Amino acid sequence: MMEPAAPLSTAAARAHLSSAWAAITGRAPSSATASVLTAHWALETDAGRCMPGRNFAGIKASAAAPGNALSTREGFGPAEHQVTAKFRRYESFEAGAHDYVSLLSARYPEALAAAARGDIDGFGHALAKGGYFTADPRVYGAGLARRFRELDGSPKTAAPAPPMSTALGGVLSPLLISRSASALSFIIGEDP
């Protein structure tokens, strides 16, 4: 059995992911591509603090493959539930990064193409479409975008901000009906 891996720094993860990208695709990643991959790693591993088995992105293992049985949440909302699942385990961070990029290439080519463009929104959409994760796609996508911004600036294809009434949902909807725009602006801390 392998000893637990120490937390991996963001710089080290980015270097491993960049090397894996070059090995799988035959070309060095752009800065934006490396940031997309690193943002996904950061989201899935709590920025390297939780990487059992040196697994870069919560990749599940087949019954016959080496892995760790771990408790995890599947689904979201009322369908969310706790399960024990087997996750892939690697001998090194290099092997974990290589398998992750290889998996993207083989099973999620649209996500790989979005990563190549530095398109974090397209990357998240392609992962959702391919069934990579079971979380709420909006929440997962927002987490990816936030991690990406922390690494490389604003996403290239970020959706425009929704109208205030949509963004705040039901929280302030009674205020939208009963208050003027200037009062609403004051309530949320903006200049009227």
C-alpha positions in Angstrom: 0.0 0.0 0.0 1.2 3.5 -0.9 1.9 6.1 1.8 -0.4 9.1 1.7 0.8 11.8 -0.6 1.7 15.2 0.8 -0.4 18.1 -0.4 0.6 19.2 -3.9 1.2 22.9 -4.6 -0.6 24.7 -7.4 2.7 25.3 -9.2 3.7 21.6 -9.0 0.2 20.5 -10.2 0.4 23.0 -13.1 3.9 21.6 -14.1 2.7 18.0 -13.9 -0.5 18.8 -15.9 1.5 20.7 -18.5 4.0 17.8 -19.0 1.1 15.4 -19.3 -0.6 17.6 -21.9 2.5 17.8 -23.9 3.0 14.0 -23.8 -0.6 13.3 -24.7 -1.2 16.0 -27.4 2.3 16.4 -28.7 2.4 20.1 -28.1 3.0 22.4 -25.1 -0.1 23.9 -23.5 -0.8 27.6 -23.7 -0.9 29.4 -20.4 -4.7 29.5 -20.6 -4.8 25.7 -21.3 -2.6 25.0 -18.3 -4.9 27.3 -16.2 -8.1 25.4 -17.3 -6.5 22.0 -16.3 -5.1 23.5 -13.1 -8.5 25.0 -12.3 -10.2 21.6 -12.7 -7.5 20.0 -10.5 -8.0 22.7 -7.8 -11.8 22.3 -7.8 -11.6 18.5 -7.6 -8.8 18.3 -5.0 -9.3 21.4 -2.9 -6.2 22.9 -4.4 -4.1 19.8 -3.7 -5.1 19.3 -0.1 -7.2 16.2 -0.8 -5.5 13.9 -3.4 -5.9 10.4 -2.1 -3.9 8.1 -4.4 -2.4 11.1 -6.2 -5.7 11.3 -8.2 -5.8 14.6 -10.0 -9.6 14.9 -10.6 -11.7 12.4 -8.7 -11.3 9.7 -11.4 -13.1 6.5 -10.4 -11.5 3.1 -10.8 -12.9 0.0 -12.4 -13.4 -3.1 -10.3 -10.1 -4.6 -11.4 -8.0 -1.4 -11.3 -5.9 -0.4 -8.3 -7.8 2.1 -6.2 -9.0 3.5 -2.9 -12.5 3.0 -1.6 -13.7 6.4 -0.4 -16.9 8.0 0.8 -18.2 10.6 -1.6 -21.4 12.5 -2.4 -23.2 11.8 -5.7 -26.0 13.9 -7.3 -27.3 17.2 -6.0 -30.5 18.6 -4.5 -33.0 16.0 -3.2 -31.2 13.3 -5.1 -27.8 13.9 -3.3 -26.6 10.8 -1.4 -23.5 9.4 0.2 -21.8 6.4 -1.4 -18.6 4.5 -1.2 -16.8 4.4 -4.5 -13.4 3.2 -5.7 -11.1 5.9 -7.0 -8.0 5.4 -9.1 -4.6 5.3 -7.3 -1.2 6.2 -8.8 2.4 5.6 -7.9 3.4 9.2 -8.7 1.9 12.6 -9.3 3.3 12.3 -12.9 1.3 9.2 -13.5 -1.9 10.7 -12.0 -1.6 13.8 -14.2 -0.9 11.7 -17.3 -3.9 9.5 -16.7 -6.1 12.5 -16.2 -5.1 14.2 -19.5 -5.3 10.8 -21.2 -8.9 10.3 -19.9 -9.9 13.7 -21.2 -8.4 12.9 -24.6 -10.1 9.5 -24.8 -13.5 10.1 -23.2 -14.0 13.8 -23.1 -12.6 15.2 -26.5 -14.9 18.2 -26.4 -13.5 19.1 -23.0 -10.0 18.6 -24.3 -10.7 20.9 -27.2 -12.2 23.6 -24.9 -9.1 23.3 -22.7 -6.9 23.8 -25.7 -8.8 27.0 -26.5 -8.5 28.2 -22.8 -12.3 28.1 -22.6 -13.2 27.3 -19.0 -17.0 27.6 -19.7 -16.8 25.2 -22.7 -14.7 22.9 -20.6 -17.2 22.7 -17.8 -20.1 22.3 -20.3 -18.3 19.4 -22.1 -17.6 17.7 -18.8 -21.2 18.0 -17.8 -22.4 16.8 -21.2 -20.1 13.8 -20.9 -21.2 12.9 -17.4 -17.9 13.5 -15.7 -19.4 14.8 -12.5 -22.7 14.4 -10.7 -22.9 17.9 -9.0 -25.2 20.6 -10.1 -23.7 21.8 -13.4 -24.3 25.5 -12.6 -22.5 25.2 -9.3 -19.7 23.1 -10.7 -19.2 25.5 -13.6 -19.2 28.5 -11.3 -16.5 26.7 -9.2 -14.4 26.1 -12.3 -14.7 29.7 -13.4 -13.8 31.0 -10.0 -10.7 28.7 -9.8 -9.7 29.8 -13.4 -10.0 33.5 -12.5 -7.8 32.9 -9.5 -5.2 31.4 -11.8 -5.4 33.2 -15.1 -7.8 36.1 -15.1 -11.4 36.2 -16.5 -12.7 33.3 -18.6 -12.6 34.0 -22.3 -16.2 33.0 -22.8 -17.7 34.1 -19.5 -21.5 34.5 -19.8 -22.7 38.1 -19.2 -23.9 38.7 -15.7 -27.6 37.8 -15.3 -30.0 40.6 -14.5 -30.0 41.4 -10.8 -33.5 39.8 -10.4 -32.1 36.5 -11.8 -28.8 36.6 -10.0 -30.4 37.1 -6.6 -33.2 34.6 -7.2 -35.9 34.4 -4.6 -33.8 36.2 -2.0 -34.7 39.7 -3.1 -37.6 39.1 -5.4 -40.1 40.6 -2.9 -37.9 43.7 -2.8 -37.9 43.9 -6.6 -41.7 44.1 -6.5 -42.1 46.5 -3.6 -39.0 48.8 -3.9 -37.8 51.2 -6.5 -34.6 50.6 -8.5 -32.7 53.2 -6.4 -33.8 51.6 -3.2 -32.7 48.2 -4.4 -29.4 49.6 -5.5 -28.9 51.0 -2.0 -29.8 47.7 -0.4 -27.3 45.7 -2.3 -24.6 48.3 -1.8 -24.4 49.9 -5.3 -24.6 53.5 -6.2 -28.1 54.5 -7.2 
